[in-house]
Amino acid sequence: MARRKRPATPVLVLVAGLVLIAGGAIGTLLLTSGSDGNSGGGSNVPGSVKEPTPASTSGLAGGPEPTVSLPASKYTPLLEEMPPEMEVNASDTFTMNIATFAASYWFDTNARGEELSQQWRIIDGYQVYFDPIGRAAQVAQGGYYASVEVYLFESPAGAKLAYDYLEGRMKARTGSQPAQARPLANQSAAFRFEGPTIGTTDIPSVYHRFIFRRGSAVVAVQTFGATPYMSTDQARELAVLVDRKLLGEAPAVEPTPIPTPAIGVIGN
């Protein structure tokens, strides 16, 4: 008698797009697909400009490891939950699928991304990008860019493998430095990366990235802003908001949907 096949698992919905923050040099990601060089790091940044001391202490470190329900989009921040004078970057906000996930900064090649996606059993993903309305002028006065990515896996075990891989990528990235931040969720880490000066000013910039795992979810939050105003706090507080939604402590509301084709499946 033939062995019964395992039921197919829904995967990430197909939507075109790349993992990029809008805004030219201001939008360069901390990690980009297929690159290990310093993307505009701060060799010309005045060393006298310091970041504020991180003060974010909210959120639960440790605690439950739930298998999180679909969809990933309902756990990301809504525009009304963000600071004022921000807008959604619609072109870079979308549901992920295997192709877009495999082509992201997580992996050096698409083939490797597809291989690990199958191994980790990823079932859904969503990214949202927020821009300051005033772009560089607003960043120079304390505004910032932000992105939040939420990835869901079949089980906490698969999410743990994915988280460990992503943290390793962050540590190995040229120019990436560990950053001070209070732990959050089941696993977490923070990193910083010096950016170029803001627009035509001499104000240095900095990227912060806070990553964490809550049960079967892996979340990556990134901010970009002017060094005098930015610490890990902005990224960590967004992470806390997402974690509260994952824990059921805050309303998890799906954003306005973007039309997408039908869901595919992961092969056995």
Secondary structure, DSSP 4 states (H G I P E B T S, - for coil): -PPPPPPPEE-PPP----S--SSGGGG--SS-TT--S-SS-STTS-TT--PPPP----S-BS-----PPSPGGGGSPPGGGSPSSEEE-GGG-EE--HHHHHTSTT-SSHHHHHHHHHHHTEEEEEEEEEEETTHHHHHTTT-EEEEEEEEEESSHHHHHHHHHHHHHHHHHSTT-EE------BSEEEEEEEEEEE-TTS--EEEEEEEEEEETTEEEEEEEEEEGGG--THHHHHHHHHHHHHHTTSS---PPSPPP-----EE--
